[in-house]
Amino acid sequence: MSEQSLCLIADIGGTNARFALVGSDGAFGEAVLHCADYPSLQDAARAYLTGCGLTALVKRAAFAVAS
């Protein structure tokens, strides 16, 4: 699956940020990051994507954020 076809999804809560990737075969690569470990949502998302070993930017994303 090419990186260009992937979508980053996330559920951002007060304590944890849950990330996954969605491709043509569904969601995969689920991970939970502790929000306090990252100064921003961008930093948490970047850490997740780096941990997945992606070499190019994911072009689409959808985030659910608790308020």
N, C-alpha and C positions, 0 to 999 in steps of 0.2 A: 504494500500500500504506500503510495507516495505521501510525503508530508503535506503537500499542497491540498490533499483531499481531506485532511484532518480538521476537526473542530475541537477546540478546548472548551470543556464545560466545568463549572465550579459551583459549589454550594458554600457560601461564605457565612459563617456564624460568628458569634462573639469569641469563641474559644478556638475553633478549628476551621480550616479551609479544606474542603474536599474537592480534589481535582480528578479529572479523567479526560481521556481523548475519545472522540467518536469518529468512526470511519464507516465505510460501507458495510462492514460486518457487525456494527454496533459499538458499544462502549467497552473500553479496555484501559489498562494502566492506572487503575484507581489508586489514589494516595491521599493520606490525611496529613496536613501540615498544621503545626501549632501556630496560630496567628501571632502570638507574642514574639515569635522568633524572627519576624519579618517587619521592617518599618512601613511597608506599603503592600497593597494588593499586587502591584506590578512586580515587586521583589519576590513575593511568594509564587506568583505565576512563573516568573523567570526561573526560580529554583526548581519548580516542578518540571518545567520543560527541559532544563539542563539535565536533571536527574533521569529523564526519559531518553536522553541521548539524541535529541533532535538536533539536526545540523542547520535547519532553515526555520524561519518563523512560521508559526501557524497563522493563517490569514483570517480565521473566523473564531469567535468565542461567544459563549452565552454564560452569564453569571447570575446566580440567584443570591441576593444579599439580604441578610436579616436586618430589620430596622427596629 
